[in-house]
Amino acid sequence: MTLVPGSTDFIRDASRRGYRLAVVSGALRREIELVLSLAGLRDLFGVVIASEDVNACKPDPQGYERARVTLALPSERCVIIEDSLPGLGAARRAGIRCAMVATSHSATDLRAADLVWQDLRGHTADELPWSA
């Protein structure tokens, strides 16, 4: 299992700062739960939306909308961190800002995002594009 470099520190820091965290993935719930548990991060995520929780996967925004509603947050108080173009499309359709990590695509391909990082090393949630 390989996580995006810096993701464990980033997630722990975001949780310590009081950010409410969710996972929205096209993977099965048992796969997501396994990865989060092995990484020691499961308790930091209040919401997990898996493929079996939605009728349509990304770029459909259904997963992101469901997570936002479950967290009881307005779109303007949310930021999505993605690594895929369908995920960026889903974020845009949900009306939520999106920061991208360039692990699957070049930074040039991700220029439609609000922010692009190579990975999460050395970054904190306070750097995310929280204001429009």
Secondary structure, 3 states (H helix, E strand, C coil): CCCCCCHHHHHHHHHHCCCCEEEECCCCHHHHHHHHHHCCCHHHEEEEECHHHCCCCCCCCHHHHHHHHHHCCCHHHCEEEECCHHHHHHHHHHCCEEEEECCCCCCCCCCCCCEEECCCCCCCHHHCCCCC
